[in-house]
């Protein structure tokens, strides 16, 4: 599948635009109100306190997705090898702190940060998978093997060191609730409530075990489904001192290609579901086949009607379906506070190479969108799926630990998606035991458990 055509020709992205976009997020990361003068060398470095290697304007006029060949180099920063995009690697030191109180950053970390954070690669790439998603296999994160490294945060650490040298004042990462150094956002996409019986019943039928099939069918007709468990989910998460955010799917009809949406009708189940989750945060989980304004608006109205006119604060798209040329434009017009779709389905980590919430970039207008993106770092299905990682149960927490450590290092937000169906004890691969291991780890590291609304209020 290829990407849809550009709605209108994207605006050129000047060095000034890139600088403004990146510095906005640097200020958010370190709660900085003012910065020393930062300019590019050699064009506008007159009087600059921090000078950055020349802006790569040529690349940003080509509208090509990838800066391959010599334009990617690896440099050492505090013992860590970091990929620097759009870097000629002149042989000069990465960072020079001068005796006159100024600083020189040799690689163009502003353009490199803009390239990754803005999602340039997927906006200008034509590659899409069967669900219309930009695939992990087409990404620079996959090509260079750094999906679990928040590269933009490392760029910011270089800039932070330069700012501290120039100002003589230390910069501290933002703090979260109760002074915690990092945060966790625990979420659940509610795709299925009544389908736990189907897989074992179909297996019994295929194998000719008719008695077993009959038992599964009888249990389905006479007892609550194992996935009809929202109260259990809410209580389990609350037992860790954490908060759940539930994303409900308003569409029960399959997508045009036959891919399923919800196995329930939201209007029918809402009274019971609302009672089960109590005061937990609620978001809208937009169905497949709804990337366009009219369809998404209908789904929004369904949920809003059930909630007595109260609009959901946030949104996530089913199957993480996100079209960078269309989806964020629609979200901006619908005035959602946040989205939490941007993660790779195929791998855990950082799709935009950043471990904090950020404002997506509007290539049509040349500025930030107004909604906050809370990146998705790990989804249960990613960890053990025939088309994804297929990790063994005992491999999951060790595999995720390095990513968690990176988020903690930079004071970021760890977003976890664990579907309600995977709280079923019958799931021994990505089930309640594996979720408990993750939650135990997060709690042991004194993380602040927050919901989407709290993240928006703090980052705003």
Residue, then its C-alpha position, 0 to 999 in steps of 0.5 A: x500500500x502506498x501513501x495518499x497524495x499530499x493534500x497540498x504542497x508542503x511548505x519549505x521548512x527553513x532553518x529558522x522554523x526548525x530551530x523554533x520547533x526544536x527549541x520549543x520542545x527543549x524548553x518543555x523538557x527542561x522547563x526553561x523560560x529563557x535561553x542564550x542566543x543560539x544560531x547557526x554557523x557561519x550564516x548568523x553566528x554574530x553575537x551567538x552564545x551557542x553556535x551550531x554547525x551549519x543548517x542543512x537547508x539543502x536536504x529540507x528542500x528535496x522532500x526525500x524521506x531519508x538522509x542516507x549515505x554520508x549524512x549519518x554518522x555515529x559519535x560518542x557522547x558520555x560513553x554512548x554511541x549516538x547517530x547524528x543525522x545530516x552530519x558531515x563529521x568534520x573531525x571537530x569535537x562534538x561539543x566545544x566549551x570555550x573559555x570565553x563563555x561561548x560554546x560550539x556544537x559541531x553537528x547540526x543537532x537542531x536539523x537532526x532533532x527536527x528530522x526525527x521529532x517531526x516524523x519527516x521520514x514517514x510524511x515523505x515516504x510512500x511506504x505503507x503496510x496493509x493497514x495503511x501504516x508507515x512500517x517499522x521496516x522502512x524506518x531509520x530506527x530499523x535501518x540503524x538499529x536505534x529504536x530503543x534509544x531516544x536519540x532526540x533526548x541525547x541531542x538535547x543533553x548536548x544542548x543542555x551541557x552547552x546552555x549550562x556552560x554559557x549561563x552558569x546555571x544547571x538545567x534540571x529535567x521536568x519533575x512529575x507528580x510528587x516530585x517523581x523523576x519520570x512518569x508512566x501512562x497505563x492504557x487499555x484499548x477495548x477491542x473485545x469483550x465477548x470473544x474469549x471463547x472463540x479461539x478455543x472453540x474453533x480449535x476444538x472444532x478443527x480437531x474434531x473434539x465436539x464435546x469440548x466444542x460444545x462445552x465452550x459454546x455452552x460456557x459462552x451462552x451461560x457465563x460471563x466472557x473472560x474478556x468482559x473484565x473491565x472492573x478487574x482491569x481497573x482494580x488490578x492497575x489501581x492495586x499498584x497505585x496507578x491509573x487506567x485510561x480506557x480507549x473505547x471503540x465505537x464501531x462494531x462493523x468490520x473495516x472495508x477490508x474485513x479487519x475487525x473493529x469492536x466485538x461489542x456495541x458501545x451503546x449497549x454495553x456502556x452502562x455496565x462498562x462505565x460502572x466497571x471503570x468508575x472515575x478512570x479516564x476515557x478516550x476514543x479508540x477510532x476504528x479502522x477505516x476512519x481516517x477522515x473527518x466525517x467518519x471520525x466525527x460520527x464516532x466521537x458523537x457516539x461516545x460523547x452522547x453516552x457521556x452526556x455531552x462530555x468530550x473525550x480528552x484523548x484519542x488513539x487509533x485502532x491498529x495504530x492506524x495513522x496517516x501522517x498526511x491526513x490524521x493529524x490535520x483532522x485531530x487538530x480541527x476536532x480539538x482533542x487535547x492529546x493523541x497516543x497512537x505513535x508507536x511502531x506495532x512491530x517493535x517497542x521503543x521510540x517511533x519519533x526517537x523521543x521519550x517525552x510528549x511532543x507537538x506533531x509538526x504541520x508540514x502544510x502550515x510550517x508550525x506545530x499542531x495544537x494537540x499533544x502526542x503522548x508516544x506509545x512505547x510498548x504494546x502487549x501484542x508487539x511482544x508476542x505475535x506471529x508477525x512481530x517479536x515472538x518473545x518468550x514470557x521470561x524474555x519480556x521484562x529484560x527486553x524492555x528494561x533498557x528502554x525503561x532506563x532511557x525514559x527514566x534517565x531523561x525524565x520522560x513518560x513511559x506509555x504502556x498499552x495492555x488490552x483488557x483481553x490480556x488480563x485473562x489468566x489463560x494468556x501465558x505469553x502476554x497475560x496478567x503475569x507479564x503485566x504484573x512484572x512490568x508494573x512491579x518494575x515501574x513501581x520499584x523505580x518510583x515512577x509517577x503513575x499519571x493519566x493523559x489529562x494530567x500529562x497535558x496539564x503538566x506539559x502545557 
